[in-house]
Amino acid sequence: MFDHERTLHAFLLDYARKLADGIDDAQLADQPAPGLNHPAWINGHLSIATDYARQLLGEPKACPESWHRLFGPGSTPQADRSLYPSKQELLDALARGHEAVGRASAGASPERMAGRHAIELAFLKESIPTVGALVSNLMTTHLGQLSAWRRLMGLPGVLQL
């Protein structure tokens, strides 16, 4: 199960690493435009997204609970760099989460994935109603924000077309 998503998931981890390349750790909380999510928040959010996917797949969370508060739904990126883990910690957590989700998704139960999830966010309940659809979403979204941040900071794109 999730064969296509695992291919995208692996591509997106590689893409995340490329997007992080050339960003100095001290820049991780820079916001070149008001309200723009910065790399520390984006990478932390992606890391806890792997925790949510793991839970939906029947596995325990791995990120610290403090990360779920700092990077979770409803959190707001802060400009204070000291509030966030290092770039390496964030990238390591993301890689571990990707590996765990890739492994767990390969053995996912079709019956479980067809069921409805219990997340109370209205937009998820309405537009992504099943466990499988939500796992698929968590495995394949979010990196456009980091690409936009790089461009606003004057950094080059990372995908060669």
C-alpha positions, 0 to 999 in steps of 0.5 A: 500500500502507498507505493506511489506516496512512498516514491514521492515521500523519498523524493521530498526528503531529498528535496528537503535536504537540497532546500536546506543546503546553503541555509545557515543555521542562524538564518532559520528563523528569518522571515523575509515577508510578514507572516511567512513560515521560516525554515525552522518552523517548516522543518519542525512542522514536517517532522511532527507531520511524520509523527501524525502519519506514524500514529495514523499507521498505528505507531507511536510518535517520536518527536518531543511533545514540546515540538508538537506545541512549537510546530503544531497546528495553530502555532505561529513561527517566532523570529527568536532563533533560540526557540528552535532546535538546530538545523541538524536536529530538525533535518535528522528528525525529518529523516528518521520520521520519513524512514519510519513512515515509509516502513509503516506505510508499506504494511498499512492495513487497507481496512484501517486506511479506509476508515475515517480519522478522528482529527477534529479540524473541519477542513480535514474532516471534509476534504480529507476524510479517511485515514489513508487520504490523510496519511497520503497528504502527510507524506506528500505536501508542504515543501513549497513554503521552503522553496518560496522562503529561499527565493525571497532570501535571494537563494537559488532554486535547487531543482535543475530543469 
